[in-house]
Amino acid sequence: MPKLFPVSPFLLLCFLLTLPPSQSQPARFMYTGFRNLNASNITLVRTAEIEDSGMLRLTNETSRLIGRAFYPHPLTFRSGSDGSRSSFSTSFAFAIVPEYPKLGGHGLAFTLAPDPLIPGAQPSQYLGLMNASMNGSAVNHVFAVEFDTVQDFEFNDPDDNHVGVDVDSLRSSVASTAKYFQSDGSTVAFNLKGGETIVSWIDYDGPSGVLNVTVAPGSAAGLKPAFPLLSLTIDVPSIVGNSAYVGFSSSTGLLSSSHYLLGWSFALGAGAAESLDLKAIPSLPKQKSSMQKIRNVAIGTSVAAGLLFVVAAAAGFVIWRRIRDEADPIEGWELEYGPHRFPYRELAHATKGFGDKELLGFGGFGRVYRGVLPGTKEEVAVKHISRGSKQGLREFVAEVSSIGRLRHRNLVQLQGWCRRRGDLLLVYDYMPNSSLDKLIFDQQPGTQPRLGWAQRFRVLRGVASALLYLHEEWEQVVLHRDVKASNVLLDAELNGRLGDFGLARLYEHGSNPSTTRVVGTLGYLAPELTRTGKATTLSDVYAFGAVLLEVACGRRPIEPKAVPEELVLVDWVWALWCSGRILVAVDPLLQGEYEPTEALLVLKLGLMCSHPDQAFRPGMRQVMQYLDGDMPLPELPTDGPPVDYWARAQCFDDFVHSYPSSDGKASTGSAPIGRQPTGTSPLVRPVNSGEGEDLV
């Protein structure tokens, strides 16, 4: 028989204390600052790091980052033999310090998740919790309370300063603008991204399933308000499973913020988490304004340059030349619009020196390359605008300023930009399925269509939703002015996304856009532009009508048919409608596999949107109601457009013959509508120069 040795109670206690917390027992912990912690105390993921001051910094002022911090052991959120719900309580202090005042990016979230790594999660609006395909899926098993500083319309965010409860989706179950209740029941709003300490309390009562979320600024003495900001009944263990990791996730987007965690208290089981002593946790350093930072950098650079010149004039000259070659001074518009500025070397490395093997396409503006960012390994599309391009600095600024602040699931997301002397570059999300026109037109007759009818209808509805957002739902009216099939890109799930905002213009709701030069692509230009030169939302509607018809018919707006004649698509469809044979227009490559009701809707709606008189065109809200089936489509006249249609077309033809194209030659044969030449069919007209060109 083996000999047994007595064990000291003290040694047994020490041994038990070294074991990780049991998943079946209550857990309590408290971090008053995070100095001297290691992997056994806390798990740090991605950019999260502990600073010398004891603050835990989840993200820094760099775009598209993810930072997470989790308690290192999973906890069980059911207790007892019957598996009843466990209560939990937490209190934590955090701070959000944006790179640019009043422009946050993107926020942080208290999180329960099955894995601290959360595979596949993306930054920006997804807060490092999920991605587009994961969002809304119950297999995520993610519960979060978000402190969001960017308003994302696709998630129905109330504003850019809100608190929300998320269940397997960034579309919050309940959300509210950040504020706290005083003892008399009145509320006081405060700014999450104001760079000050903020305290939050999250209390979950297992037996009743009631979750309360309370938040207040540290300036309120760190006292818990009398009433919670958010309250709802929810079964947390059913969402996260029996066990989950508890912690925080944060991300940045085009704009960035430093997200700090200053202290954290947590209790699983009966009893509230221990209160934080705000005097004991690390203090935030005083933040400097962006202009002050720029001035400090400029002063420091000047002093350093002077010293280097004194010590070694030759070395100083080399450094000055390198700085001059690699960067441009920061201008006012860059501070105003502020999306992430990529270093030129990073983009050159990502695109393998802008090599031909990475070339995705090219046009009058320059070339587009596929790239892989060195840090995140994320695929991007880099639009390299050539120095001789018709898209100059003004259009470049327009694209950065307009799409850089837009957020919609059917818009191509601008990640950032770069300017190096005469080189202008824009960085977008990579769209692996190319553009709509290539999937519609670049295939051989008799082959299976690359886009079936259901996919085409979904793409059209997505583009319509994006235009409605631009025209009515954003803070300003955005005129795209170059809506066409080649500017509709398709992501991995074949969702249509409207891109290329180089010609976009913004104006305030309720005001009239100013008269300007005619820009856009022949075949998509509304006739009234030739008379007024004034683009409106209805001229975007006209271009969308051309897209509706070409996607449904598999024909371009102006299509060479047989020299010396060409087919004008809108005329052809009008003629088929008047003869009662409009479904003949449906793309023959679909081989009859389409929904007749939807096809009839798209063709008739295309004619309405392409009406020569803008007074007869619907707005984009009406277009969405028609596509969603919420409003019946009015009947079209069976005798075609009004009698002055051809007079308007003649006016447009005169304009086309006199307007110089991008290559300096007269551009003809590419108007969206055409006048009947004497002795020819109303569906054709003489050809002079082939397909349409961009007008800028």
Secondary structure, 3 states (H helix, E strand, C coil): CCCCCCCCHHHHHHHHHHCCCCCCCCCEEEECCCCCCCCCCCEEEECCEECCCCCEEEECCCCCCEEEEECCCCEECEECCCCEECCEEEEEEEEEEECECCECCCEEEEEEECCCCCCCCCCHHHCCCCCCCCCCCHHHCCEEEEEECCCCHHHCCCCCCEEEEEECCCCCCEEEECEEECCCCCEEECCCCCCCCEEEEEEEECCCCEEEEEEEEHHHCCCCCCCCCEEEECCHHHHHCCEEEEEEEEECCCCCEEEEEEEEEEEECCCCCCCCCCCCCCCCCCCCCHHHHHHHHHHHHHHHHHHHHHHCHHHHHHHHHHHHHHCCCCCHHHHHHCCCECCHHHHHHHCCCCCHHHEEEEECCEEEEEEECCCCCCEEEEEEECCCCCCCHHHHHHHHHHHCCCCCCCECCEEEEEEECCEEEEEEECCCCCEHHHHHHCCCCCCCCCCCHHHHHHHHHHHHHHHHHHHHHCCCEEECCCCCHHHEEECCCCCEEECCCCCCEEECCCCCCCCCCCCEECCCCCCCHHHHCCCCHHHHHHHHHHHHHHHHHCCCCEEEEECCEEEEHHHHHHHHHHCCCHHHHCCHHHCCCCCHHHHHHHHHHHHHHCCCCHHHCCCHHHHHHHHCCCCCCCCCCCCCCCCCHHHHHHHHHHHHHHCECCCCCECCCCCCCCCCCCCCCCCEEECCCCCCCEEC
